[in-house]
Amino acid sequence: MLNDTEVKRIIDAITEYRELVQQSTEMRDQLESLQKRWSALKAERDGLRTSVDALHQTLAQMKVDYQAVMKRMTDLSSTEDTVLDNVKFLIDELSSVLKKHEG
């Protein structure tokens, strides 16, 4: 038969064990919550990464388009210069021809 001290020690051990089980359950719940949060953050990061990749692609395409527009503007400016030179030349020629007929 157990004496009072041994019974008290068994009761204390059971109480301590119950507390440890409770703490273990709480820690497991916290761990599950952290794992869910981690998964959510990872999914959010992956979504952001996809968005950033799409932005980089868009920016690269915009750069190509901008360079093409600048080339067209340069070509147009060059064409305008050529047309102006030709018009000046024609005006000079017409002026010369008119002066010959006037005189």
N, CA, C and O atoms as CSV, one atom per row, in Angstrom:
chain,resi,resn,atom,element,x,y,z
A,1,MET,N,N,0.835,-1.178,0.000
A,1,MET,CA,C,0.000,0.000,0.000
A,1,MET,C,C,0.882,1.245,0.000
A,1,MET,O,O,1.956,1.266,0.602
A,2,LEU,N,N,0.389,2.313,-0.711
A,2,LEU,CA,C,1.153,3.554,-0.821
A,2,LEU,C,C,0.894,4.455,0.372
A,2,LEU,O,O,-0.228,4.553,0.870
A,3,ASN,N,N,1.956,5.108,0.818
A,3,ASN,CA,C,1.744,6.050,1.923
A,3,ASN,C,C,1.351,7.414,1.349
A,3,ASN,O,O,1.357,7.607,0.133
A,4,ASP,N,N,1.014,8.342,2.219
A,4,ASP,CA,C,0.512,9.662,1.801
A,4,ASP,C,C,1.521,10.419,0.935
A,4,ASP,O,O,1.123,11.066,-0.033
A,5,THR,N,N,2.781,10.356,1.250
A,5,THR,CA,C,3.819,11.066,0.494
A,5,THR,C,C,3.887,10.545,-0.935
A,5,THR,O,O,3.986,11.322,-1.885
A,6,GLU,N,N,3.833,9.215,-1.078
A,6,GLU,CA,C,3.892,8.619,-2.426
A,6,GLU,C,C,2.645,8.972,-3.241
A,6,GLU,O,O,2.747,9.236,-4.439
A,7,VAL,N,N,1.482,8.979,-2.609
A,7,VAL,CA,C,0.236,9.343,-3.295
A,7,VAL,C,C,0.324,10.803,-3.752
A,7,VAL,O,O,-0.035,11.146,-4.878
A,8,LYS,N,N,0.825,11.667,-2.820
A,8,LYS,CA,C,0.971,13.084,-3.171
A,8,LYS,C,C,1.927,13.251,-4.341
A,8,LYS,O,O,1.662,14.049,-5.241
A,9,ARG,N,N,3.033,12.514,-4.348
A,9,ARG,CA,C,4.001,12.607,-5.450
A,9,ARG,C,C,3.374,12.130,-6.753
A,9,ARG,O,O,3.632,12.715,-7.805
A,10,ILE,N,N,2.562,11.089,-6.710
A,10,ILE,CA,C,1.891,10.590,-7.918
A,10,ILE,C,C,0.896,11.636,-8.431
A,10,ILE,O,O,0.829,11.901,-9.632
A,11,ILE,N,N,0.130,12.222,-7.521
A,11,ILE,CA,C,-0.838,13.260,-7.911
A,11,ILE,C,C,-0.111,14.459,-8.515
A,11,ILE,O,O,-0.545,14.998,-9.532
A,12,ASP,N,N,0.996,14.881,-7.892
A,12,ASP,CA,C,1.795,15.992,-8.431
A,12,ASP,C,C,2.336,15.652,-9.812
A,12,ASP,O,O,2.323,16.490,-10.714
A,13,ALA,N,N,2.813,14.414,-9.977
A,13,ALA,CA,C,3.348,13.996,-11.276
A,13,ALA,C,C,2.252,13.992,-12.335
A,13,ALA,O,O,2.486,14.411,-13.468
A,14,ILE,N,N,1.058,13.522,-11.978
A,14,ILE,CA,C,-0.071,13.521,-12.927
A,14,ILE,C,C,-0.452,14.954,-13.298
A,14,ILE,O,O,-0.706,15.250,-14.465
A,15,THR,N,N,-0.491,15.835,-12.307
A,15,THR,CA,C,-0.808,17.248,-12.562
A,15,THR,C,C,0.231,17.873,-13.491
A,15,THR,O,O,-0.111,18.580,-14.439
A,16,GLU,N,N,1.503,17.600,-13.204
A,16,GLU,CA,C,2.587,18.129,-14.045
A,16,GLU,C,C,2.477,17.579,-15.469
A,16,GLU,O,O,2.666,18.308,-16.443
A,17,TYR,N,N,2.165,16.268,-15.577
A,17,TYR,CA,C,2.016,15.639,-16.891
A,17,TYR,C,C,0.859,16.289,-17.649
A,17,TYR,O,O,0.974,16.559,-18.845
A,18,ARG,N,N,-0.256,16.542,-16.958
A,18,ARG,CA,C,-1.422,17.179,-17.575
A,18,ARG,C,C,-1.043,18.567,-18.102
A,18,ARG,O,O,-1.437,18.939,-19.207
A,19,GLU,N,N,-0.280,19.331,-17.315
A,19,GLU,CA,C,0.170,20.666,-17.723
A,19,GLU,C,C,1.075,20.577,-18.956
A,19,GLU,O,O,0.958,21.376,-19.885
A,20,LEU,N,N,1.973,19.599,-18.948
A,20,LEU,CA,C,2.868,19.418,-20.094
A,20,LEU,C,C,2.085,19.075,-21.365
A,20,LEU,O,O,2.389,19.579,-22.445
A,21,VAL,N,N,1.068,18.206,-21.221
A,21,VAL,CA,C,0.222,17.858,-22.373
A,21,VAL,C,C,-0.491,19.106,-22.886
A,21,VAL,O,O,-0.578,19.320,-24.095
A,22,GLN,N,N,-1.002,19.931,-21.968
A,22,GLN,CA,C,-1.689,21.165,-22.351
A,22,GLN,C,C,-0.729,22.106,-23.084
A,22,GLN,O,O,-1.079,22.669,-24.122
A,23,GLN,N,N,0.487,22.276,-22.540
A,23,GLN,CA,C,1.488,23.129,-23.182
A,23,GLN,C,C,1.856,22.581,-24.558
A,23,GLN,O,O,2.021,23.340,-25.512
A,24,SER,N,N,1.981,21.280,-24.652
A,24,SER,CA,C,2.315,20.640,-25.925
A,24,SER,C,C,1.223,20.898,-26.963
A,24,SER,O,O,1.518,21.185,-28.123
A,25,THR,N,N,-0.025,20.795,-26.545
A,25,THR,CA,C,-1.157,21.059,-27.441
A,25,THR,C,C,-1.139,22.511,-27.917
A,25,THR,O,O,-1.333,22.786,-29.101
A,26,GLU,N,N,-0.905,23.432,-26.989
A,26,GLU,CA,C,-0.837,24.852,-27.347
A,26,GLU,C,C,0.308,25.118,-28.324
A,26,GLU,O,O,0.150,25.861,-29.293
A,27,MET,N,N,1.470,24.499,-28.056
A,27,MET,CA,C,2.619,24.690,-28.946
A,27,MET,C,C,2.337,24.119,-30.328
A,27,MET,O,O,2.724,24.709,-31.336
A,28,ARG,N,N,1.663,22.968,-30.379
A,28,ARG,CA,C,1.323,22.359,-31.666
A,28,ARG,C,C,0.366,23.266,-32.439
A,28,ARG,O,O,0.510,23.443,-33.648
A,29,ASP,N,N,-0.610,23.837,-31.734
A,29,ASP,CA,C,-1.556,24.758,-32.366
A,29,ASP,C,C,-0.829,26.002,-32.902
A,29,ASP,O,O,-1.108,26.477,-34.002
A,30,GLN,N,N,0.108,26.512,-32.098
A,30,GLN,CA,C,0.887,27.675,-32.543
A,30,GLN,C,C,1.730,27.326,-33.765
A,30,GLN,O,O,1.844,28.123,-34.696
A,31,LEU,N,N,2.311,26.146,-33.757
A,31,LEU,CA,C,3.129,25.710,-34.892
A,31,LEU,C,C,2.282,25.588,-36.152
A,31,LEU,O,O,2.707,26.010,-37.228
A,32,GLU,N,N,1.088,25.015,-36.028
A,32,GLU,CA,C,0.194,24.905,-37.179
A,32,GLU,C,C,-0.178,26.289,-37.703
A,32,GLU,O,O,-0.214,26.513,-38.913
A,33,SER,N,N,-0.449,27.207,-36.794
A,33,SER,CA,C,-0.787,28.575,-37.187
A,33,SER,C,C,0.386,29.227,-37.913
A,33,SER,O,O,0.199,29.896,-38.929
A,34,LEU,N,N,1.598,29.029,-37.386
A,34,LEU,CA,C,2.792,29.582,-38.034
A,34,LEU,C,C,3.020,28.969,-39.411
A,34,LEU,O,O,3.422,29.664,-40.344
A,35,GLN,N,N,2.763,27.666,-39.538
A,35,GLN,CA,C,2.937,27.009,-40.831
A,35,GLN,C,C,1.938,27.552,-41.854
A,35,GLN,O,O,2.278,27.755,-43.019
A,36,LYS,N,N,0.695,27.786,-41.402
A,36,LYS,CA,C,-0.301,28.359,-42.307
A,36,LYS,C,C,0.108,29.766,-42.730
A,36,LYS,O,O,0.005,30.129,-43.902
A,37,ARG,N,N,0.571,30.546,-41.767
A,37,ARG,CA,C,1.009,31.920,-42.067
A,37,ARG,C,C,2.190,31.888,-43.030
A,37,ARG,O,O,2.242,32.676,-43.975
A,38,TRP,N,N,3.133,30.987,-42.799
A,38,TRP,CA,C,4.297,30.847,-43.668
A,38,TRP,C,C,3.860,30.496,-45.091
A,38,TRP,O,O,4.372,31.059,-46.059
A,39,SER,N,N,2.925,29.579,-45.212
A,39,SER,CA,C,2.423,29.187,-46.532
A,39,SER,C,C,1.743,30.358,-47.231
A,39,SER,O,O,1.916,30.571,-48.431
A,40,ALA,N,N,0.961,31.117,-46.453
A,40,ALA,CA,C,0.286,32.287,-47.028
A,40,ALA,C,C,1.304,33.322,-47.504
A,40,ALA,O,O,1.159,33.886,-48.589
A,41,LEU,N,N,2.334,33.570,-46.693
A,41,LEU,CA,C,3.376,34.529,-47.076
A,41,LEU,C,C,4.138,34.053,-48.309
A,41,LEU,O,O,4.478,34.846,-49.186
A,42,LYS,N,N,4.401,32.749,-48.363
A,42,LYS,CA,C,5.115,32.191,-49.512
A,42,LYS,C,C,4.275,32.345,-50.780
A,42,LYS,O,O,4.795,32.703,-51.837
A,43,ALA,N,N,2.975,32.074,-50.667
A,43,ALA,CA,C,2.089,32.224,-51.821
A,43,ALA,C,C,2.028,33.694,-52.260
A,43,ALA,O,O,2.024,34.002,-53.452
A,44,GLU,N,N,1.982,34.587,-51.271
A,44,GLU,CA,C,1.959,36.024,-51.584
A,44,GLU,C,C,3.258,36.437,-52.277
A,44,GLU,O,O,3.239,37.198,-53.244
A,45,ARG,N,N,4.385,35.930,-51.773
A,45,ARG,CA,C,5.682,36.232,-52.387
A,45,ARG,C,C,5.729,35.729,-53.824
A,45,ARG,O,O,6.211,36.428,-54.715
A,46,ASP,N,N,5.227,34.519,-54.048
A,46,ASP,CA,C,5.222,33.966,-55.397
A,46,ASP,C,C,4.365,34.808,-56.337
A,46,ASP,O,O,4.726,35.033,-57.492
A,47,GLY,N,N,3.216,35.273,-55.821
A,47,GLY,CA,C,2.360,36.150,-56.627
A,47,GLY,C,C,3.058,37.455,-56.958
A,47,GLY,O,O,2.994,37.934,-58.090
A,48,LEU,N,N,3.727,38.030,-55.964
A,48,LEU,CA,C,4.467,39.277,-56.195
A,48,LEU,C,C,5.598,39.070,-57.194
A,48,LEU,O,O,5.851,39.924,-58.044
A,49,ARG,N,N,6.271,37.937,-57.084
A,49,ARG,CA,C,7.356,37.645,-58.007
A,49,ARG,C,C,6.829,37.565,-59.448
A,49,ARG,O,O,7.460,38.065,-60.379
A,50,THR,N,N,5.669,36.930,-59.613
A,50,THR,CA,C,5.055,36.841,-60.934
A,50,THR,C,C,4.712,38.232,-61.460
A,50,THR,O,O,4.929,38.533,-62.634
A,51,SER,N,N,4.176,39.074,-60.582
A,51,SER,CA,C,3.835,40.447,-60.977
A,51,SER,C,C,5.081,41.235,-61.370
A,51,SER,O,O,5.075,41.968,-62.359
A,52,VAL,N,N,6.137,41.081,-60.596
A,52,VAL,CA,C,7.391,41.791,-60.897
A,52,VAL,C,C,7.964,41.313,-62.233
A,52,VAL,O,O,8.448,42.120,-63.027
A,53,ASP,N,N,7.909,40.008,-62.481
A,53,ASP,CA,C,8.381,39.486,-63.765
A,53,ASP,C,C,7.577,40.073,-64.918
A,53,ASP,O,O,8.140,40.428,-65.954
A,54,ALA,N,N,6.260,40.177,-64.739
A,54,ALA,CA,C,5.409,40.760,-65.777
A,54,ALA,C,C,5.759,42.228,-65.992
A,54,ALA,O,O,5.791,42.704,-67.127
A,55,LEU,N,N,6.022,42.950,-64.889
A,55,LEU,CA,C,6.421,44.359,-65.011
A,55,LEU,C,C,7.741,44.499,-65.765
A,55,LEU,O,O,7.898,45.391,-66.599
A,56,HIS,N,N,8.687,43.611,-65.463
A,56,HIS,CA,C,9.970,43.663,-66.167
A,56,HIS,C,C,9.774,43.424,-67.662
A,56,HIS,O,O,10.394,44.091,-68.490
A,57,GLN,N,N,8.912,42.472,-68.000
A,57,GLN,CA,C,8.640,42.204,-69.414
A,57,GLN,C,C,8.011,43.424,-70.074
A,57,GLN,O,O,8.385,43.803,-71.183
A,58,THR,N,N,7.048,44.036,-69.380
A,58,THR,CA,C,6.386,45.224,-69.924
A,58,THR,C,C,7.388,46.351,-70.121
A,58,THR,O,O,7.384,47.018,-71.156
A,59,LEU,N,N,8.249,46.564,-69.125
A,59,LEU,CA,C,9.259,47.626,-69.239
A,59,LEU,C,C,10.225,47.359,-70.394
A,59,LEU,O,O,10.602,48.278,-71.120
A,60,ALA,N,N,10.618,46.109,-70.556
A,60,ALA,CA,C,11.517,45.769,-71.660
A,60,ALA,C,C,10.846,46.058,-73.000
A,60,ALA,O,O,11.474,46.595,-73.911
A,61,GLN,N,N,9.560,45.699,-73.115
A,61,GLN,CA,C,8.835,45.964,-74.357
A,61,GLN,C,C,8.676,47.463,-74.581
A,61,GLN,O,O,8.784,47.944,-75.709
A,62,MET,N,N,8.414,48.210,-73.486
A,62,MET,CA,C,8.296,49.664,-73.614
A,62,MET,C,C,9.611,50.279,-74.087
A,62,MET,O,O,9.608,51.224,-74.876
A,63,LYS,N,N,10.723,49.750,-73.610
A,63,LYS,CA,C,12.028,50.255,-74.038
A,63,LYS,C,C,12.225,50.029,-75.530
A,63,LYS,O,O,12.687,50.915,-76.248
A,64,VAL,N,N,11.866,48.821,-75.991
A,64,VAL,CA,C,11.976,48.512,-77.421
A,64,VAL,C,C,11.078,49.447,-78.232
A,64,VAL,O,O,11.497,49.999,-79.250
A,65,ASP,N,N,9.829,49.619,-77.765
A,65,ASP,CA,C,8.889,50.497,-78.475
A,65,ASP,C,C,9.390,51.938,-78.492
A,65,ASP,O,O,9.288,52.616,-79.514
A,66,TYR,N,N,9.928,52.409,-77.370
A,66,TYR,CA,C,10.453,53.777,-77.293
A,66,TYR,C,C,11.603,53.968,-78.274
A,66,TYR,O,O,11.678,54.983,-78.967
A,67,GLN,N,N,12.505,52.977,-78.328
A,67,GLN,CA,C,13.630,53.077,-79.254
A,67,GLN,C,C,13.141,53.113,-80.705
A,67,GLN,O,O,13.694,53.832,-81.537
A,68,ALA,N,N,12.097,52.328,-80.997
A,68,ALA,CA,C,11.548,52.326,-82.357
A,68,ALA,C,C,10.929,53.688,-82.687
A,68,ALA,O,O,11.105,54.200,-83.793
A,69,VAL,N,N,10.204,54.272,-81.729
A,69,VAL,CA,C,9.602,55.593,-81.942
A,69,VAL,C,C,10.685,56.641,-82.157
A,69,VAL,O,O,10.570,57.487,-83.044
A,70,MET,N,N,11.741,56.584,-81.341
A,70,MET,CA,C,12.831,57.560,-81.491
A,70,MET,C,C,13.500,57.425,-82.861
A,70,MET,O,O,13.874,58.426,-83.472
A,71,LYS,N,N,13.650,56.196,-83.336
A,71,LYS,CA,C,14.245,55.985,-84.660
A,71,LYS,C,C,13.338,56.573,-85.740
A,71,LYS,O,O,13.806,57.225,-86.673
A,72,ARG,N,N,12.024,56.332,-85.597
A,72,ARG,CA,C,11.084,56.892,-86.583
A,72,ARG,C,C,11.121,58.414,-86.561
A,72,ARG,O,O,11.074,59.055,-87.611
A,73,MET,N,N,11.204,58.998,-85.358
A,73,MET,CA,C,11.264,60.458,-85.259
A,73,MET,C,C,12.537,60.987,-85.913
A,73,MET,O,O,12.507,62.003,-86.608
A,74,THR,N,N,13.651,60.296,-85.690
A,74,THR,CA,C,14.914,60.705,-86.306
A,74,THR,C,C,14.821,60.599,-87.822
A,74,THR,O,O,15.254,61.491,-88.552
A,75,ASP,N,N,14.237,59.472,-88.288
A,75,ASP,CA,C,14.068,59.296,-89.740
A,75,ASP,C,C,13.161,60.385,-90.313
A,75,ASP,O,O,13.439,60.922,-91.385
A,76,LEU,N,N,12.076,60.714,-89.601
A,76,LEU,CA,C,11.152,61.744,-90.056
A,76,LEU,C,C,11.845,63.103,-90.096
A,76,LEU,O,O,11.682,63.865,-91.048
A,77,SER,N,N,12.615,63.396,-89.058
A,77,SER,CA,C,13.338,64.667,-89.011
A,77,SER,C,C,14.318,64.765,-90.181
A,77,SER,O,O,14.446,65.812,-90.816
A,78,SER,N,N,14.996,63.668,-90.450
A,78,SER,CA,C,15.937,63.641,-91.576
A,78,SER,C,C,15.197,63.854,-92.897
A,78,SER,O,O,15.667,64.586,-93.768
A,79,THR,N,N,14.043,63.213,-93.038
A,79,THR,CA,C,13.234,63.368,-94.251
A,79,THR,C,C,12.753,64.810,-94.397
A,79,THR,O,O,12.771,65.375,-95.490
A,80,GLU,N,N,12.319,65.403,-93.264
A,80,GLU,CA,C,11.879,66.808,-93.305
A,80,GLU,C,C,13.026,67.717,-93.747
A,80,GLU,O,O,12.828,68.626,-94.554
A,81,ASP,N,N,14.214,67.471,-93.221
A,81,ASP,CA,C,15.378,68.276,-93.616
A,81,ASP,C,C,15.637,68.152,-95.113
A,81,ASP,O,O,15.913,69.143,-95.789
A,82,THR,N,N,15.547,66.934,-95.619
A,82,THR,CA,C,15.774,66.698,-97.049
A,82,THR,C,C,14.711,67.411,-97.885
A,82,THR,O,O,15.024,68.040,-98.896
A,83,VAL,N,N,13.439,67.305,-97.450
A,83,VAL,CA,C,12.354,67.971,-98.179
A,83,VAL,C,C,12.565,69.482,-98.168
A,83,VAL,O,O,12.396,70.139,-99.196
A,84,LEU,N,N,12.936,70.042,-97.004
A,84,LEU,CA,C,13.178,71.486,-96.934
A,84,LEU,C,C,14.323,71.913,-97.856
A,84,LEU,O,O,14.241,72.929,-98.546
A,85,ASP,N,N,15.381,71.118,-97.850
A,85,ASP,CA,C,16.515,71.430,-98.749
A,85,ASP,C,C,16.062,71.409,-100.203
A,85,ASP,O,O,16.439,72.273,-100.995
A,86,ASN,N,N,15.242,70.404,-100.550
A,86,ASN,CA,C,14.763,70.295,-101.933
A,86,ASN,C,C,13.835,71.460,-102.294
A,86,ASN,O,O,13.905,71.996,-103.399
A,87,VAL,N,N,12.959,71.848,-101.344
A,87,VAL,CA,C,12.066,72.991,-101.599
A,87,VAL,C,C,12.883,74.262,-101.779
A,87,VAL,O,O,12.605,75.050,-102.683
A,88,LYS,N,N,13.891,74.476,-100.928
A,88,LYS,CA,C,14.757,75.663,-101.078
A,88,LYS,C,C,15.447,75.663,-102.441
A,88,LYS,O,O,15.541,76.687,-103.118
A,89,PHE,N,N,15.922,74.482,-102.816
A,89,PHE,CA,C,16.590,74.377,-104.111
A,89,PHE,C,C,15.611,74.717,-105.245
A,89,PHE,O,O,15.964,75.445,-106.172
A,90,LEU,N,N,14.385,74.189,-105.167
A,90,LEU,CA,C,13.385,74.467,-106.204
A,90,LEU,C,C,13.018,75.946,-106.242
A,90,LEU,O,O,12.856,76.515,-107.321
A,91,ILE,N,N,12.885,76.571,-105.077
A,91,ILE,CA,C,12.578,78.004,-105.018
A,91,ILE,C,C,13.702,78.803,-105.659
A,91,ILE,O,O,13.459,79.731,-106.430
A,92,ASP,N,N,14.944,78.429,-105.329
A,92,ASP,CA,C,16.097,79.120,-105.924
A,92,ASP,C,C,16.093,78.955,-107.439
A,92,ASP,O,O,16.348,79.906,-108.178
A,93,GLU,N,N,15.802,77.741,-107.892
A,93,GLU,CA,C,15.775,77.475,-109.332
A,93,GLU,C,C,14.662,78.274,-110.020
A,93,GLU,O,O,14.861,78.872,-111.078
A,94,LEU,N,N,13.468,78.262,-109.374
A,94,LEU,CA,C,12.349,79.023,-109.951
A,94,LEU,C,C,12.658,80.516,-109.965
A,94,LEU,O,O,12.366,81.211,-110.938
A,95,SER,N,N,13.251,80.999,-108.879
A,95,SER,CA,C,13.623,82.418,-108.830
A,95,SER,C,C,14.598,82.749,-109.945
A,95,SER,O,O,14.486,83.785,-110.601
A,96,SER,N,N,15.539,81.871,-110.147
A,96,SER,CA,C,16.546,82.082,-111.197
A,96,SER,C,C,15.880,82.095,-112.579
A,96,SER,O,O,16.189,82.942,-113.416
A,97,VAL,N,N,14.977,81.163,-112.803
A,97,VAL,CA,C,14.287,81.092,-114.098
A,97,VAL,C,C,13.425,82.335,-114.311
A,97,VAL,O,O,13.397,82.884,-115.413
A,98,LEU,N,N,12.718,82.786,-113.266
A,98,LEU,CA,C,11.887,83.975,-113.378
A,98,LEU,C,C,12.710,85.216,-113.644
A,98,LEU,O,O,12.303,86.070,-114.431
A,99,LYS,N,N,13.865,85.331,-113.001
A,99,LYS,CA,C,14.745,86.489,-113.223
A,99,LYS,C,C,15.226,86.530,-114.675
A,99,LYS,O,O,15.356,87.603,-115.265
A,100,LYS,N,N,15.488,85.354,-115.242
A,100,LYS,CA,C,15.955,85.285,-116.631
A,100,LYS,C,C,14.841,85.755,-117.577
A,100,LYS,O,O,15.116,86.425,-118.572
A,101,HIS,N,N,13.609,85.410,-117.272
A,101,HIS,CA,C,12.490,85.807,-118.144
A,101,HIS,C,C,12.110,87.262,-117.962
A,101,HIS,O,O,11.589,87.891,-118.883
A,102,GLU,N,N,12.369,87.803,-116.772
A,102,GLU,CA,C,12.048,89.220,-116.524
A,102,GLU,C,C,13.055,90.120,-117.211
A,102,GLU,O,O,12.711,91.199,-117.695
A,103,GLY,N,N,14.268,89.684,-117.251
A,103,GLY,CA,C,15.314,90.550,-117.742
A,103,GLY,C,C,15.501,90.511,-119.186
A,103,GLY,O,O,16.365,91.209,-119.716
